[in-house]
Amino acid sequence: MYKKIQKYLLGLGIVASFGVCAQGYPNKPISMIVPQAAGGTKDIVARLITPAF
């Protein structure tokens, strides 16, 4: 009986999360802060991956 209730609650949680996933995220521009010097390896990687956001 406990397993059946657990499966029911899990399914209910999954179905309830569909509404959250349907929202357009992010709905405003985001900014990435890289706490390193400009031109360094971390800065270059951040500049390369930022357009994917």
All heavy atoms as TSV, in Angstrom:
chain	resi	resn	atom	element	x	y	z
A	1	MET	N	N	0.819	-1.190	0.000
A	1	MET	CA	C	0.000	0.000	0.000
A	1	MET	C	C	0.867	1.260	0.000
A	1	MET	O	O	0.578	2.218	-0.695
A	1	MET	CB	C	-0.922	-0.036	1.228
A	1	MET	CG	C	-1.841	1.131	1.336
A	1	MET	SD	S	-3.097	0.999	0.066
A	1	MET	CE	C	-4.112	2.347	0.469
A	2	TYR	N	N	1.947	1.240	0.789
A	2	TYR	CA	C	2.835	2.392	0.873
A	2	TYR	C	C	3.491	2.663	-0.471
A	2	TYR	O	O	3.625	3.815	-0.879
A	2	TYR	CB	C	3.874	2.155	1.962
A	2	TYR	CG	C	4.860	3.286	2.112
A	2	TYR	CD1	C	4.475	4.497	2.683
A	2	TYR	CD2	C	6.171	3.161	1.675
A	2	TYR	CE1	C	5.364	5.543	2.809
A	2	TYR	CE2	C	7.062	4.201	1.800
A	2	TYR	CZ	C	6.662	5.390	2.364
A	2	TYR	OH	O	7.537	6.423	2.491
A	3	LYS	N	N	3.912	1.615	-1.180
A	3	LYS	CA	C	4.552	1.777	-2.488
A	3	LYS	C	C	3.587	2.400	-3.494
A	3	LYS	O	O	3.979	3.207	-4.320
A	3	LYS	CB	C	5.042	0.432	-3.019
A	3	LYS	CG	C	6.173	-0.164	-2.237
A	3	LYS	CD	C	7.456	0.489	-2.635
A	3	LYS	CE	C	8.602	-0.253	-1.966
A	3	LYS	NZ	N	9.877	0.310	-2.280
A	4	LYS	N	N	2.319	2.022	-3.416
A	4	LYS	CA	C	1.317	2.545	-4.342
A	4	LYS	C	C	1.118	4.048	-4.111
A	4	LYS	O	O	1.050	4.824	-5.065
A	4	LYS	CB	C	-0.006	1.800	-4.162
A	4	LYS	CG	C	-1.037	2.134	-5.220
A	4	LYS	CD	C	-2.319	1.352	-5.001
A	4	LYS	CE	C	-2.279	0.099	-5.828
A	4	LYS	NZ	N	-3.577	-0.610	-5.823
A	5	ILE	N	N	1.070	4.454	-2.861
A	5	ILE	CA	C	0.922	5.873	-2.534
A	5	ILE	C	C	2.162	6.645	-2.966
A	5	ILE	O	O	2.068	7.756	-3.500
A	5	ILE	CB	C	0.645	6.063	-1.025
A	5	ILE	CG1	C	-0.712	5.482	-0.662
A	5	ILE	CG2	C	0.722	7.540	-0.633
A	5	ILE	CD1	C	-0.996	5.467	0.815
A	6	GLN	N	N	3.316	6.039	-2.765
A	6	GLN	CA	C	4.569	6.680	-3.147
A	6	GLN	C	C	4.619	6.894	-4.658
A	6	GLN	O	O	5.008	7.965	-5.129
A	6	GLN	CB	C	5.745	5.824	-2.685
A	6	GLN	CG	C	7.088	6.470	-2.884
A	6	GLN	CD	C	8.218	5.586	-2.361
A	6	GLN	OE1	O	8.015	4.416	-2.070
A	6	GLN	NE2	N	9.388	6.162	-2.245
A	7	LYS	N	N	4.227	5.905	-5.437
A	7	LYS	CA	C	4.202	6.039	-6.899
A	7	LYS	C	C	3.192	7.089	-7.336
A	7	LYS	O	O	3.440	7.857	-8.261
A	7	LYS	CB	C	3.877	4.693	-7.540
A	7	LYS	CG	C	5.003	3.705	-7.468
A	7	LYS	CD	C	4.620	2.392	-8.124
A	7	LYS	CE	C	5.724	1.369	-7.975
A	7	LYS	NZ	N	5.355	0.090	-8.591
A	8	TYR	N	N	2.046	7.129	-6.669
A	8	TYR	CA	C	1.022	8.122	-6.987
A	8	TYR	C	C	1.551	9.534	-6.752
A	8	TYR	O	O	1.379	10.421	-7.589
A	8	TYR	CB	C	-0.226	7.869	-6.145
A	8	TYR	CG	C	-1.287	8.924	-6.321
A	8	TYR	CD1	C	-2.056	8.978	-7.466
A	8	TYR	CD2	C	-1.502	9.875	-5.326
A	8	TYR	CE1	C	-3.017	9.951	-7.631
A	8	TYR	CE2	C	-2.465	10.848	-5.476
A	8	TYR	CZ	C	-3.222	10.890	-6.632
A	8	TYR	OH	O	-4.165	11.858	-6.787
A	9	LEU	N	N	2.204	9.752	-5.614
A	9	LEU	CA	C	2.738	11.078	-5.301
A	9	LEU	C	C	3.864	11.472	-6.250
A	9	LEU	O	O	3.975	12.638	-6.634
A	9	LEU	CB	C	3.208	11.128	-3.853
A	9	LEU	CG	C	2.106	11.081	-2.791
A	9	LEU	CD1	C	2.711	11.030	-1.398
A	9	LEU	CD2	C	1.170	12.253	-2.929
A	10	LEU	N	N	4.678	10.512	-6.643
A	10	LEU	CA	C	5.744	10.795	-7.600
A	10	LEU	C	C	5.151	11.213	-8.944
A	10	LEU	O	O	5.581	12.197	-9.550
A	10	LEU	CB	C	6.644	9.565	-7.775
A	10	LEU	CG	C	7.773	9.704	-8.793
A	10	LEU	CD1	C	8.760	10.770	-8.350
A	10	LEU	CD2	C	8.471	8.378	-8.985
A	11	GLY	N	N	4.162	10.478	-9.403
A	11	GLY	CA	C	3.506	10.822	-10.665
A	11	GLY	C	C	2.831	12.175	-10.602
A	11	GLY	O	O	2.889	12.960	-11.552
A	12	LEU	N	N	2.201	12.470	-9.480
A	12	LEU	CA	C	1.548	13.763	-9.301
A	12	LEU	C	C	2.577	14.899	-9.337
A	12	LEU	O	O	2.341	15.946	-9.944
A	12	LEU	CB	C	0.790	13.779	-7.974
A	12	LEU	CG	C	-0.026	15.025	-7.681
A	12	LEU	CD1	C	-1.137	15.189	-8.698
A	12	LEU	CD2	C	-0.613	14.926	-6.278
A	13	GLY	N	N	3.724	14.679	-8.729
A	13	GLY	CA	C	4.779	15.692	-8.749
A	13	GLY	C	C	5.330	15.931	-10.140
A	13	GLY	O	O	5.597	17.068	-10.528
A	14	ILE	N	N	5.467	14.870	-10.913
A	14	ILE	CA	C	5.963	15.006	-12.286
A	14	ILE	C	C	4.962	15.771	-13.134
A	14	ILE	O	O	5.326	16.672	-13.890
A	14	ILE	CB	C	6.281	13.620	-12.885
A	14	ILE	CG1	C	7.497	13.022	-12.183
A	14	ILE	CG2	C	6.508	13.717	-14.381
A	14	ILE	CD1	C	7.780	11.585	-12.549
A	15	VAL	N	N	3.697	15.435	-13.020
A	15	VAL	CA	C	2.665	16.121	-13.797
A	15	VAL	C	C	2.562	17.586	-13.389
A	15	VAL	O	O	2.397	18.462	-14.236
A	15	VAL	CB	C	1.305	15.404	-13.632
A	15	VAL	CG1	C	0.177	16.213	-14.228
A	15	VAL	CG2	C	1.355	14.027	-14.272
A	16	ALA	N	N	2.692	17.872	-12.113
A	16	ALA	CA	C	2.605	19.253	-11.634
A	16	ALA	C	C	3.791	20.088	-12.116
A	16	ALA	O	O	3.665	21.304	-12.277
A	16	ALA	CB	C	2.532	19.266	-10.115
A	17	SER	N	N	4.930	19.463	-12.373
A	17	SER	CA	C	6.111	20.218	-12.799
A	17	SER	C	C	6.067	20.596	-14.273
A	17	SER	O	O	6.857	21.418	-14.716
A	17	SER	CB	C	7.380	19.413	-12.503
A	17	SER	OG	O	7.439	18.276	-13.340
A	18	PHE	N	N	5.151	20.022	-15.052
A	18	PHE	CA	C	5.075	20.351	-16.470
A	18	PHE	C	C	4.750	21.825	-16.691
A	18	PHE	O	O	5.252	22.445	-17.620
A	18	PHE	CB	C	4.045	19.485	-17.185
A	18	PHE	CG	C	4.478	18.051	-17.376
A	18	PHE	CD1	C	3.544	17.048	-17.414
A	18	PHE	CD2	C	5.802	17.718	-17.509
A	18	PHE	CE1	C	3.921	15.728	-17.581
A	18	PHE	CE2	C	6.200	16.411	-17.676
A	18	PHE	CZ	C	5.252	15.414	-17.714
A	19	GLY	N	N	3.921	22.399	-15.854
A	19	GLY	CA	C	3.584	23.816	-15.973
A	19	GLY	C	C	4.783	24.710	-15.742
A	19	GLY	O	O	4.920	25.751	-16.375
A	20	VAL	N	N	5.648	24.319	-14.854
A	20	VAL	CA	C	6.844	25.099	-14.576
A	20	VAL	C	C	7.807	25.026	-15.753
A	20	VAL	O	O	8.428	26.011	-16.128
A	20	VAL	CB	C	7.530	24.592	-13.286
A	20	VAL	CG1	C	8.837	25.304	-13.041
A	20	VAL	CG2	C	6.598	24.772	-12.103
A	21	CYS	N	N	7.928	23.866	-16.353
A	21	CYS	CA	C	8.840	23.689	-17.484
A	21	CYS	C	C	8.368	24.431	-18.723
A	21	CYS	O	O	9.168	24.750	-19.589
A	21	CYS	CB	C	8.996	22.208	-17.803
A	21	CYS	SG	S	9.802	21.279	-16.505
A	22	ALA	N	N	7.093	24.715	-18.837
A	22	ALA	CA	C	6.552	25.349	-20.025
A	22	ALA	C	C	6.836	26.846	-20.071
A	22	ALA	O	O	6.671	27.472	-21.099
A	22	ALA	CB	C	5.048	25.105	-20.092
A	23	GLN	N	N	7.267	27.427	-18.972
A	23	GLN	CA	C	7.535	28.852	-18.949
A	23	GLN	C	C	8.801	29.167	-19.726
A	23	GLN	O	O	9.727	28.379	-19.779
A	23	GLN	CB	C	7.684	29.338	-17.512
A	23	GLN	CG	C	6.439	29.177	-16.692
A	23	GLN	CD	C	6.657	29.575	-15.250
A	23	GLN	OE1	O	7.763	29.952	-14.877
A	23	GLN	NE2	N	5.625	29.478	-14.450
A	24	GLY	N	N	8.811	30.328	-20.347
A	24	GLY	CA	C	9.987	30.757	-21.094
A	24	GLY	C	C	11.069	31.246	-20.158
A	24	GLY	O	O	11.013	32.368	-19.694
A	25	TYR	N	N	12.041	30.415	-19.850
A	25	TYR	CA	C	13.105	30.802	-18.929
A	25	TYR	C	C	14.383	30.974	-19.701
A	25	TYR	O	O	14.691	30.134	-20.529
A	25	TYR	CB	C	13.309	29.751	-17.847
A	25	TYR	CG	C	14.432	30.097	-16.897
A	25	TYR	CD1	C	14.224	30.968	-15.858
A	25	TYR	CD2	C	15.697	29.579	-17.078
A	25	TYR	CE1	C	15.241	31.307	-14.998
A	25	TYR	CE2	C	16.725	29.911	-16.229
A	25	TYR	CZ	C	16.491	30.768	-15.190
A	25	TYR	OH	O	17.512	31.108	-14.355
A	26	PRO	N	N	15.167	31.921	-19.505
A	26	PRO	CA	C	14.912	33.119	-18.716
A	26	PRO	C	C	14.078	34.107	-19.518
A	26	PRO	O	O	14.206	34.194	-20.732
A	26	PRO	CB	C	16.296	33.664	-18.433
A	26	PRO	CG	C	17.120	33.226	-19.582
A	26	PRO	CD	C	16.542	31.896	-19.998
A	27	ASN	N	N	13.253	34.831	-18.854
A	27	ASN	CA	C	12.406	35.795	-19.542
A	27	ASN	C	C	13.028	37.196	-19.572
A	27	ASN	O	O	12.402	38.128	-20.016
A	27	ASN	CB	C	11.015	35.838	-18.903
A	27	ASN	CG	C	11.076	36.109	-17.420
A	27	ASN	OD1	O	12.153	36.334	-16.882
A	27	ASN	ND2	N	9.942	36.072	-16.765
A	28	LYS	N	N	14.246	37.314	-19.087
A	28	LYS	CA	C	14.985	38.575	-19.179
A	28	LYS	C	C	16.461	38.229	-19.371
A	28	LYS	O	O	16.894	37.106	-19.109
A	28	LYS	CB	C	14.785	39.430	-17.936
A	28	LYS	CG	C	15.228	38.768	-16.661
A	28	LYS	CD	C	14.950	39.645	-15.451
A	28	LYS	CE	C	15.365	38.915	-14.194
A	28	LYS	NZ	N	15.166	39.729	-13.008
A	29	PRO	N	N	17.265	39.155	-19.861
A	29	PRO	CA	C	18.691	38.862	-20.081
A	29	PRO	C	C	19.403	38.505	-18.775
A	29	PRO	O	O	19.103	39.065	-17.718
A	29	PRO	CB	C	19.253	40.161	-20.642
A	29	PRO	CG	C	18.084	40.930	-21.130
A	29	PRO	CD	C	16.917	40.495	-20.304
A	30	ILE	N	N	20.328	37.568	-18.860
A	30	ILE	CA	C	21.123	37.209	-17.699
A	30	ILE	C	C	22.548	37.712	-17.915
A	30	ILE	O	O	22.981	37.917	-19.051
A	30	ILE	CB	C	21.127	35.692	-17.435
A	30	ILE	CG1	C	21.719	34.929	-18.619
A	30	ILE	CG2	C	19.728	35.205	-17.142
A	30	ILE	CD1	C	21.959	33.475	-18.331
A	31	SER	N	N	23.267	37.911	-16.847
A	31	SER	CA	C	24.657	38.338	-16.963
A	31	SER	C	C	25.537	37.340	-16.228
A	31	SER	O	O	25.179	36.833	-15.177
A	31	SER	CB	C	24.850	39.737	-16.384
A	31	SER	OG	O	24.494	39.752	-15.031
A	32	MET	N	N	26.672	37.050	-16.819
A	32	MET	CA	C	27.619	36.110	-16.224
A	32	MET	C	C	28.791	36.913	-15.676
A	32	MET	O	O	29.373	37.733	-16.391
A	32	MET	CB	C	28.107	35.101	-17.261
A	32	MET	CG	C	29.105	34.121	-16.713
A	32	MET	SD	S	29.716	32.971	-17.944
A	32	MET	CE	C	28.337	31.876	-18.063
A	33	ILE	N	N	29.125	36.691	-14.438
A	33	ILE	CA	C	30.245	37.379	-13.800
A	33	ILE	C	C	31.390	36.395	-13.659
A	33	ILE	O	O	31.244	35.341	-13.042
A	33	ILE	CB	C	29.840	37.934	-12.421
A	33	ILE	CG1	C	28.695	38.925	-12.587
A	33	ILE	CG2	C	31.032	38.574	-11.729
A	33	ILE	CD1	C	28.100	39.397	-11.290
A	34	VAL	N	N	32.520	36.740	-14.248
A	34	VAL	CA	C	33.713	35.903	-14.173
A	34	VAL	C	C	34.725	36.642	-13.307
A	34	VAL	O	O	35.240	37.689	-13.694
A	34	VAL	CB	C	34.300	35.640	-15.585
A	34	VAL	CG1	C	35.533	34.773	-15.499
A	34	VAL	CG2	C	33.259	35.014	-16.481
A	35	PRO	N	N	35.011	36.124	-12.114
A	35	PRO	CA	C	35.887	36.846	-11.187
A	35	PRO	C	C	37.381	36.639	-11.479
A	35	PRO	O	O	38.164	36.353	-10.578
A	35	PRO	CB	C	35.495	36.264	-9.831
A	35	PRO	CG	C	35.089	34.872	-10.137
A	35	PRO	CD	C	34.435	34.940	-11.493
A	36	GLN	N	N	37.757	36.766	-12.720
A	36	GLN	CA	C	39.160	36.627	-13.120
A	36	GLN	C	C	39.509	37.767	-14.059
A	36	GLN	O	O	38.636	38.472	-14.559
A	36	GLN	CB	C	39.391	35.280	-13.829
A	36	GLN	CG	C	39.086	34.067	-12.978
A	36	GLN	CD	C	40.004	33.944	-11.771
A	36	GLN	OE1	O	41.175	34.279	-11.835
A	36	GLN	NE2	N	39.460	33.476	-10.664
A	37	ALA	N	N	40.778	37.907	-14.353
A	37	ALA	CA	C	41.232	38.975	-15.242
A	37	ALA	C	C	40.745	38.740	-16.669
A	37	ALA	O	O	40.598	37.606	-17.113
A	37	ALA	CB	C	42.751	39.049	-15.220
A	38	ALA	N	N	40.483	39.835	-17.370
A	38	ALA	CA	C	40.056	39.736	-18.768
A	38	ALA	C	C	41.191	39.161	-19.610
A	38	ALA	O	O	42.360	39.491	-19.419
A	38	ALA	CB	C	39.666	41.113	-19.280
A	39	GLY	N	N	40.838	38.286	-20.532
A	39	GLY	CA	C	41.832	37.687	-21.414
A	39	GLY	C	C	42.384	36.377	-20.906
A	39	GLY	O	O	43.133	35.708	-21.610
A	40	GLY	N	N	42.025	35.993	-19.698
A	40	GLY	CA	C	42.482	34.726	-19.151
A	40	GLY	C	C	41.676	33.561	-19.695
A	40	GLY	O	O	40.705	33.717	-20.433
A	41	THR	N	N	42.082	32.368	-19.331
A	41	THR	CA	C	41.421	31.159	-19.826
A	41	THR	C	C	39.956	31.118	-19.406
A	41	THR	O	O	39.075	30.818	-20.217
A	41	THR	CB	C	42.141	29.910	-19.293
A	41	THR	OG1	O	43.523	29.992	-19.630
A	41	THR	CG2	C	41.548	28.654	-19.892
A	42	LYS	N	N	39.679	31.432	-18.166
A	42	LYS	CA	C	38.290	31.402	-17.683
A	42	LYS	C	C	37.443	32.449	-18.389
A	42	LYS	O	O	36.270	32.214	-18.686
A	42	LYS	CB	C	38.248	31.599	-16.178
A	42	LYS	CG	C	38.871	30.448	-15.420
A	42	LYS	CD	C	38.850	30.675	-13.937
A	42	LYS	CE	C	39.559	29.524	-13.240
A	42	LYS	NZ	N	39.626	29.716	-11.800
A	43	ASP	N	N	38.008	33.598	-18.678
A	43	ASP	CA	C	37.278	34.649	-19.379
A	43	ASP	C	C	36.948	34.206	-20.803
A	43	ASP	O	O	35.830	34.399	-21.277
A	43	ASP	CB	C	38.107	35.929	-19.400
A	43	ASP	CG	C	37.417	37.037	-20.154
A	43	ASP	OD1	O	36.268	37.369	-19.789
A	43	ASP	OD2	O	38.012	37.574	-21.105
A	44	ILE	N	N	37.895	33.588	-21.468
A	44	ILE	CA	C	37.677	33.135	-22.847
A	44	ILE	C	C	36.602	32.055	-22.888
A	44	ILE	O	O	35.706	32.084	-23.740
A	44	ILE	CB	C	38.997	32.646	-23.469
A	44	ILE	CG1	C	39.967	33.821	-23.628
A	44	ILE	CG2	C	38.749	31.962	-24.811
A	44	ILE	CD1	C	41.369	33.421	-23.994
A	45	VAL	N	N	36.670	31.104	-21.974
A	45	VAL	CA	C	35.659	30.042	-21.919
A	45	VAL	C	C	34.288	30.643	-21.633
A	45	VAL	O	O	33.283	30.252	-22.254
A	45	VAL	CB	C	36.043	28.981	-20.880
A	45	VAL	CG1	C	34.919	27.997	-20.660
A	45	VAL	CG2	C	37.307	28.249	-21.309
A	46	ALA	N	N	34.219	31.578	-20.710
A	46	ALA	CA	C	32.934	32.209	-20.390
A	46	ALA	C	C	32.367	32.953	-21.593
A	46	ALA	O	O	31.171	32.893	-21.862
A	46	ALA	CB	C	33.108	33.179	-19.220
A	47	ARG	N	N	33.211	33.616	-22.357
A	47	ARG	CA	C	32.741	34.326	-23.547
A	47	ARG	C	C	32.270	33.357	-24.625
A	47	ARG	O	O	31.380	33.686	-25.402
A	47	ARG	CB	C	33.844	35.222	-24.096
A	47	ARG	CG	C	34.136	36.419	-23.212
A	47	ARG	CD	C	35.327	37.213	-23.742
A	47	ARG	NE	N	35.775	38.198	-22.790
A	47	ARG	CZ	C	35.455	39.481	-22.835
A	47	ARG	NH1	N	34.671	39.921	-23.782
A	47	ARG	NH2	N	35.919	40.320	-21.931
A	48	LEU	N	N	32.853	32.178	-24.670
A	48	LEU	CA	C	32.447	31.191	-25.664
A	48	LEU	C	C	31.107	30.538	-25.321
A	48	LEU	O	O	30.312	30.248	-26.206
A	48	LEU	CB	C	33.520	30.119	-25.830
A	48	LEU	CG	C	34.816	30.555	-26.502
A	48	LEU	CD1	C	35.847	29.447	-26.451
A	48	LEU	CD2	C	34.548	30.963	-27.936
A	49	ILE	N	N	30.871	30.292	-24.033
A	49	ILE	CA	C	29.639	29.584	-23.654
A	49	ILE	C	C	28.462	30.513	-23.363
A	49	ILE	O	O	27.330	30.076	-23.317
A	49	ILE	CB	C	29.861	28.640	-22.458
A	49	ILE	CG1	C	30.192	29.422	-21.189
A	49	ILE	CG2	C	30.916	27.620	-22.755
A	49	ILE	CD1	C	30.164	28.577	-19.940
A	50	THR	N	N	28.721	31.813	-23.173
A	50	THR	CA	C	27.649	32.743	-22.845
A	50	THR	C	C	26.562	32.823	-23.922
A	50	THR	O	O	25.390	32.867	-23.572
A	50	THR	CB	C	28.223	34.143	-22.559
A	50	THR	OG1	O	29.134	34.037	-21.459
A	50	THR	CG2	C	27.142	35.138	-22.221
A	51	PRO	N	N	26.855	32.796	-25.207
A	51	PRO	CA	C	25.774	32.849	-26.208
A	51	PRO	C	C	24.809	31.662	-26.107
A	51	PRO	O	O	23.670	31.771	-26.530
A	51	PRO	CB	C	26.498	32.834	-27.537
A	51	PRO	CG	C	27.831	33.412	-27.249
A	51	PRO	CD	C	28.158	32.936	-25.866
A	52	ALA	N	N	25.231	30.558	-25.531
A	52	ALA	CA	C	24.343	29.398	-25.391
A	52	ALA	C	C	23.245	29.655	-24.371
A	52	ALA	O	O	22.213	29.000	-24.400
A	52	ALA	CB	C	25.162	28.181	-24.971
A	53	PHE	N	N	23.451	30.625	-23.489
A	53	PHE	CA	C	22.434	30.934	-22.489
A	53	PHE	C	C	21.369	31.786	-23.117
A	53	PHE	O	O	20.313	31.931	-22.741
A	53	PHE	CB	C	23.032	31.650	-21.283
A	53	PHE	CG	C	23.954	30.785	-20.482
A	53	PHE	CD1	C	25.244	31.174	-20.218
A	53	PHE	CD2	C	23.530	29.570	-19.996
A	53	PHE	CE1	C	26.086	30.382	-19.460
A	53	PHE	CE2	C	24.354	28.772	-19.254
A	53	PHE	CZ	C	25.654	29.186	-18.987
